[in-house]
Amino acid sequence: MELFGTAGIRGRVDERVTPAMALQVGQAAGRDGDEFVVGHDGRVTSPALAAAVVSGLESAGTDVVDVGQAPTPALAFASQGRRGVMVTASHNPPADNGLKLFADGREYGDDAEAAVENRVADGPNPAAWDEWGDATKTAVLPAYRDAVVEYAGPHGADPGRLTVAVDCGNGMAGLATPQVLRELGADVVATEANVDGHFPARGSKPTPETLVQFREFVAGDADLGIAHDGDADRIVVVDGDGEIVHEDTVVAMLAEHYTRAATVDDPVVVTTPNASGRIDERVTAAGGRVERVRLGALHEGISRAQRARDADTAVVFAAEPWKHVHPAFGGWIDGVASAAVLIRLLAADGLGTRRGAITERPYRKVSIDCPDDRKAAAMASLETELPAAFPDSEASTDHGVRLTFPDDSWVLVRPSGTEPYVRLYAESDDVDALVAGVASIVESAVSAAE
């Protein structure tokens, strides 16, 4: 049985993430600590699944604090000093749901998830009847929103002259981002801010296609747009012309800011192999360095860097596309905190100024069909074939095959962990030619792996 993916447990509620499974996971996780906080998003199925999780935790002898409906970052905030379970499928379709586990504000790592999974496989193991835990209810949103406002305050400038549109997408952002940005002083126009688990306004994943109407609105009525996914851990930024700012450009802006503001000699930004070289460029210019970890493992990268650091080193920011961790605030992915810090930074210098310092080369992402049973053989071949085909590149095989060229263009080839594809990411002034050349080699390797 494989319960956990790269972002907790997810799947359809009629096939995978059932109340029975939620109860089993709750009971298995309950052996990890004496107190858990439990929250859920606005999906139709979330309250029932949260109730099942609470029952499982209590039957394991664990006390539970039920925070009700909340963004995932707010649940993570509440899990500091204890453990937590968030019922959410993030940006997945409305028929899906999921479970994400936290310990002291950080997502469970591989070992902790494996321990829970093994206990589920072993079968029910409740505590003695007179050792079951108790459940209480409390509100976390006021404290969370206040903490985000306080954290963002020292960054940038007063956004009082900015009109910011926020597309909440009928998700959890409606409970946090507009309120936080208004408290910071911005003129906020919130759209689709009512929570509705059917996501009637648009898909819960904000994309150029699902944000067409919002982008048109921003172009006519706002200086800036912010859009979130269903649980408000992801963020998409729209400029005043209604164009989506590339996700790596947003990361580069935040990474540069945190690096320049750092008070240590060795500020580190953690990101993933598919992230743009523009991040490295701005972090290096600000006096820091970049470390890369596999996708979905930002928390592991932060922990590893912090374990290895000395007094002069600190992780100041961590991000993969659309998802940001602000270590000085907490160890979780937080789209609301990103929105708060960004509007203050852009109020100080303007998006054009900050964006103008960043080299925005063409970027492409391509998915190449590859059955799961061919992935290992294809990738083994590509570890030698790709460097041989591009001898002027520097090759790394830590997280797939990444080639970096003398002009700082690059390409990454890696197997998808969830779908029958090999992913190809590339950034270059001549990106189409680079993608075509690499894709041809990848397709041949997949065919030869039969």
C-alpha positions in Angstrom: 0.0 0.0 0.0 1.3 3.5 -0.9 -0.8 6.2 0.9 1.5 9.2 0.7 2.5 11.1 -2.4 4.6 14.2 -2.7 2.0 16.3 -0.9 0.3 14.1 1.6 -2.5 11.7 0.7 -4.9 12.6 -2.2 -7.5 11.0 -4.3 -11.2 10.6 -5.0 -13.4 10.3 -2.0 -15.4 7.4 -3.4 -12.3 5.3 -4.2 -9.3 6.3 -2.1 -9.7 9.0 0.6 -12.8 7.5 2.2 -14.0 8.1 5.8 -12.7 4.7 6.7 -9.3 5.5 5.5 -9.3 8.9 7.3 -10.2 7.1 10.5 -7.3 4.7 10.0 -4.8 7.4 9.3 -6.0 9.4 12.3 -5.6 6.4 14.6 -2.2 5.6 13.2 -1.0 9.2 13.4 -2.3 9.6 16.9 0.5 7.5 18.2 2.9 10.3 17.3 1.9 12.8 19.9 -0.4 13.8 22.8 -2.2 16.6 21.0 -3.2 17.3 17.4 -4.9 20.2 15.7 -7.3 19.3 12.9 -8.6 21.6 10.2 -10.4 21.3 6.8 -10.9 23.2 3.6 -14.3 24.1 2.0 -14.8 20.9 0.0 -18.2 19.3 0.4 -16.6 16.1 1.8 -14.2 17.8 4.1 -16.3 18.1 7.3 -17.1 14.3 7.3 -13.5 13.4 6.6 -12.3 15.7 9.4 -14.7 14.1 11.8 -13.3 10.7 10.9 -9.8 11.9 11.5 -10.8 13.3 14.8 -12.4 10.0 15.8 -9.3 8.1 14.8 -7.0 10.5 16.8 -9.2 10.3 19.9 -9.3 6.5 19.8 -5.5 6.5 19.7 -5.5 8.3 23.1 -4.8 11.8 21.6 -6.4 15.0 22.5 -7.7 17.0 19.5 -8.2 20.7 18.9 -10.6 21.2 16.0 -10.0 24.5 14.3 -12.7 23.9 11.7 -12.6 25.5 8.2 -9.2 27.2 7.6 -6.5 27.6 5.0 -3.7 25.0 5.1 -1.2 27.7 6.2 -3.4 28.6 9.2 -3.6 24.9 10.2 0.2 24.6 9.9 0.6 27.8 12.0 -1.7 26.2 14.7 0.4 23.0 14.7 3.4 24.7 16.1 4.5 23.1 19.3 2.2 20.1 18.6 1.0 18.1 15.5 -1.7 18.6 13.0 -3.8 17.1 10.2 -5.3 19.2 7.4 -8.1 17.7 5.3 -7.7 19.2 1.8 -6.9 18.2 -1.7 -5.4 21.7 -2.4 -5.9 22.4 -6.1 -7.4 19.1 -7.1 -10.9 18.8 -8.5 -13.9 18.9 -6.1 -14.5 15.2 -6.1 -11.0 14.7 -4.6 -9.9 15.1 -1.1 -6.8 14.5 1.0 -4.9 14.5 4.2 -1.7 16.4 5.0 0.2 15.9 8.3 2.2 18.4 10.2 4.6 18.4 13.2 5.6 21.7 14.8 4.6 23.7 11.7 6.4 21.4 9.2 5.0 18.8 6.8 5.7 15.2 7.8 8.9 13.9 6.2 9.3 10.6 4.4 10.2 8.6 7.5 7.2 9.9 9.6 4.8 9.2 6.7 6.2 5.7 6.3 5.6 5.1 10.0 2.0 6.1 9.7 1.6 4.0 6.6 3.0 0.9 8.3 0.6 1.3 11.2 -2.3 1.6 8.9 -1.2 -1.6 7.2 -0.9 -3.3 10.6 -4.6 -2.7 11.2 -6.6 -1.0 14.0 -4.8 -0.5 17.3 -7.0 1.7 19.6 -6.0 2.8 23.1 -7.8 1.3 26.1 -11.3 2.5 26.4 -10.5 4.7 29.4 -7.5 6.3 27.7 -9.2 7.8 24.7 -8.6 11.5 24.1 -10.9 14.5 24.2 -11.8 17.0 21.5 -12.3 20.8 21.8 -13.0 23.5 19.3 -11.2 26.8 18.9 -10.7 29.4 16.2 -7.2 29.9 14.6 -8.0 32.4 11.9 -7.8 35.6 14.0 -4.4 34.7 15.5 -3.0 33.5 12.1 -4.1 36.7 10.3 -2.6 38.9 13.0 0.6 37.0 12.8 0.9 37.4 9.0 0.3 41.1 9.3 2.9 41.5 12.0 5.4 39.4 10.0 4.9 41.4 6.8 5.0 44.8 8.5 8.8 45.3 8.4 9.1 44.5 4.7 8.8 47.0 2.0 6.4 50.0 2.3 2.9 51.0 3.1 0.7 49.6 0.3 -2.0 52.2 0.8 -1.8 53.5 -2.8 -2.2 50.0 -4.3 -5.4 48.6 -5.5 -5.0 44.8 -5.2 -7.5 42.3 -6.7 -7.6 38.9 -4.9 -9.2 35.9 -6.7 -10.0 33.5 -3.9 -11.4 30.9 -6.2 -14.2 30.0 -3.8 -11.5 28.5 -1.6 -9.8 29.1 1.8 -8.1 32.3 0.7 -11.4 34.1 1.2 -11.0 33.7 4.9 -7.5 35.2 5.0 -5.8 37.1 2.2 -8.3 39.9 1.7 -8.5 40.5 5.4 -4.7 40.5 5.8 -4.1 42.8 2.8 -6.7 45.3 4.0 -5.2 45.3 7.5 -1.8 46.2 5.9 -3.5 49.2 4.2 -4.1 48.1 0.6 -7.3 48.9 -1.3 -8.5 45.3 -1.8 -11.1 44.0 -4.2 -11.9 40.4 -3.4 -13.5 38.1 -6.1 -15.0 34.7 -5.6 -14.4 35.1 -1.8 -17.4 33.0 -0.8 -16.3 29.4 0.2 -18.0 26.8 -2.0 -16.7 23.3 -2.3 -18.1 22.9 -5.8 -15.6 25.6 -7.0 -18.3 27.1 -9.3 -16.3 30.2 -10.4 -13.3 28.4 -11.8 -11.1 25.3 -11.2 -9.4 25.2 -7.9 -6.0 25.4 -9.6 -5.2 28.9 -10.8 -3.8 28.7 -14.3 -3.6 31.2 -17.3 -6.8 29.5 -18.6 -8.8 29.4 -15.4 -7.8 33.0 -14.6 -8.9 34.6 -17.9 -11.8 36.6 -16.5 -9.8 37.6 -13.4 -6.9 38.8 -15.6 -9.2 41.0 -17.6 -10.6 42.4 -14.4 -7.1 43.2 -13.1 -6.2 44.9 -16.3 -9.1 47.3 -16.0 -9.5 47.9 -12.3 -6.4 47.1 -10.2 -2.6 47.7 -10.0 -1.9 44.0 -9.1 -3.7 40.7 -8.9 -3.2 37.8 -6.5 -4.8 34.4 -7.1 -4.8 31.3 -4.9 -5.6 27.6 -5.1 -8.3 25.8 -3.0 -6.4 25.8 0.3 -4.4 29.0 -0.1 -0.9 27.6 0.0 -0.2 28.5 -3.7 0.0 32.0 -5.1 -0.2 33.4 -8.6 0.7 37.0 -9.3 -1.0 39.1 -12.1 0.5 42.4 -13.3 -1.4 45.6 -14.0 -1.8 44.6 -17.6 -3.5 41.3 -16.7 -0.5 39.2 -17.5 0.6 36.4 -15.2 4.1 37.1 -13.8 6.2 33.9 -14.3 6.3 31.9 -11.1 10.1 31.8 -11.1 10.2 35.6 -11.4 8.1 35.9 -8.3 10.5 33.5 -6.5 13.5 35.5 -7.7 12.0 38.7 -6.3 11.3 37.2 -2.9 14.6 35.3 -2.8 16.6 38.4 -3.6 14.8 40.5 -1.0 15.3 37.9 1.8 18.9 37.5 0.8 19.7 41.2 0.9 17.8 41.5 4.2 19.7 38.7 5.8 21.9 39.3 8.9 24.1 36.3 8.4 27.2 36.0 6.2 25.9 32.9 4.3 22.2 33.3 3.4 20.8 30.2 1.6 17.8 29.9 -0.6 16.4 26.4 -1.1 14.6 25.6 -4.3 14.0 22.7 -6.7 15.8 21.4 -9.9 13.1 22.7 -12.2 13.4 26.3 -10.9 14.9 28.9 -13.2 18.4 30.2 -13.2 17.0 33.7 -12.7 16.7 32.7 -9.1 20.4 31.8 -8.8 21.3 35.1 -10.6 19.5 37.3 -8.2 20.5 35.4 -5.1 24.1 35.5 -6.1 23.9 39.2 -6.9 22.5 39.8 -3.4 25.4 37.8 -1.8 23.7 34.5 -1.1 23.7 31.0 -2.6 21.1 28.5 -3.8 20.7 24.8 -2.8 18.4 22.5 -4.7 16.3 19.6 -3.4 13.8 17.2 -5.1 10.3 18.5 -5.8 8.0 18.3 -2.9 10.8 18.3 -0.4 11.4 21.9 0.5 10.9 21.1 4.2 13.6 18.4 4.0 16.0 20.8 2.3 15.5 23.4 5.0 16.0 20.9 7.7 19.2 19.5 6.1 20.6 23.0 5.6 19.8 24.0 9.1 21.4 20.9 10.6 24.5 21.5 8.6 24.7 25.2 9.2 27.0 27.2 11.4 26.4 30.5 13.1 27.0 32.4 9.8 24.6 30.3 7.7 20.8 30.4 7.5 18.0 29.4 5.1 16.3 32.7 4.4 13.7 31.5 1.8 12.6 28.3 0.2 10.4 27.9 -2.8 9.3 25.8 -5.8 7.0 27.2 -8.5 3.9 28.7 -6.9 4.8 27.5 -3.4 6.8 29.5 -0.9 8.2 28.9 2.6 9.1 31.9 4.8 11.5 30.4 7.4 11.5 33.5 9.6 7.7 33.1 9.9 7.3 29.4 9.9 8.3 26.1 8.2 5.2 25.7 6.0 4.2 26.7 2.5 2.2 29.9 2.8 0.5 31.8 -0.1 -1.1 34.3 2.3 2.2 35.4 3.8 3.7 35.6 0.2 0.8 37.9 -0.8 1.4 40.1 2.3 5.1 40.5 1.8 4.9 41.0 -2.0 2.4 43.8 -1.9 4.7 45.7 0.6 7.7 45.1 -1.6 5.9 46.2 -4.7 4.6 49.3 -2.9 8.2 50.3 -2.2 9.7 49.8 -5.6 7.0 48.8 -8.1 6.7 45.6 -10.0 8.4 47.0 -13.1 11.5 48.0 -11.1 11.9 44.7 -9.3 11.1 42.7 -12.5 13.5 44.8 -14.6 16.5 43.5 -12.6 15.6 39.9 -13.5 16.7 38.1 -16.6 13.5 36.5 -17.9 14.6 34.0 -20.5 12.0 31.8 -22.4 11.0 28.8 -20.3 9.3 25.6 -21.4 7.8 22.6 -19.7 7.1 19.5 -21.8 5.6 16.1 -20.8 6.8 13.1 -22.8 4.7 9.9 -22.6 6.5 7.2 -20.6 4.9 4.2 -19.0 5.8 3.8 -15.3 7.6 0.5 -16.0 10.0 2.1 -18.5 11.0 5.1 -16.4 13.9 3.6 -14.5 15.6 2.2 -17.7 15.0 5.3 -19.7 16.4 7.6 -17.0 19.5 5.3 -16.6 20.2 5.6 -20.3 19.6 9.4 -20.3 22.2 9.9 -17.5 24.9 9.0 -20.1 23.2 9.9 -23.4 22.3 13.5 -22.6 25.7 14.6 -21.3 27.3 12.9 -24.4 24.9 14.7 -26.8 25.7 18.1 -25.1 29.4 17.9 -24.2 29.7 21.7 -23.5 27.2 21.3 -20.6 27.8 20.6 -17.0 25.7 17.6 -15.9 24.1 16.8 -12.6 22.1 13.6 -11.9 21.0 14.4 -8.3 17.4 14.9 -9.2 16.9 13.6 -12.7 19.4 14.8 -15.4 20.1 18.5 -15.4 22.4 20.1 -18.0 23.7 23.6 -17.4 25.4 25.4 -20.3 28.1 28.1 -20.4 25.6 30.8 -21.1 23.6 29.7 -18.0 20.8 28.2 -20.0 19.7 24.7 -18.7 17.5 21.7 -19.2 16.1 19.2 -16.7 14.7 15.8 -17.5 13.0 13.9 -14.6 10.4 11.2 -14.3 7.0 12.2 -13.0 6.2 10.8 -9.6 2.5 10.6 -10.2 1.8 10.3 -13.9 3.1 8.3 -16.9 5.4 11.0 -18.2 9.0 12.1 -18.3 9.0 15.8 -17.6 11.3 18.1 -19.6 12.0 21.7 -18.3 14.2 24.1 -20.2 15.3 27.7 -20.1 17.2 29.3 -22.9 17.2 32.2 -25.4 16.7 29.5 -28.0 14.4 27.3 -25.9 12.5 25.7 -28.8 15.7 24.3 -30.3 17.0 23.1 -27.0 13.7 21.4 -26.2 13.5 19.8 -29.6 17.0 18.3 -29.3 16.5 17.0 -25.8 13.0 15.7 -26.4 14.2 13.6 -29.4 16.8 11.9 -27.2 14.3 11.3 -24.4 11.7 9.8 -26.8 14.4 7.4 -28.2 15.4 6.4 -24.6 11.8 5.7 -23.7 11.3 3.6 -26.9 14.5 1.6 -26.2 13.3 0.9 -22.7 10.6 -1.5 -23.9 
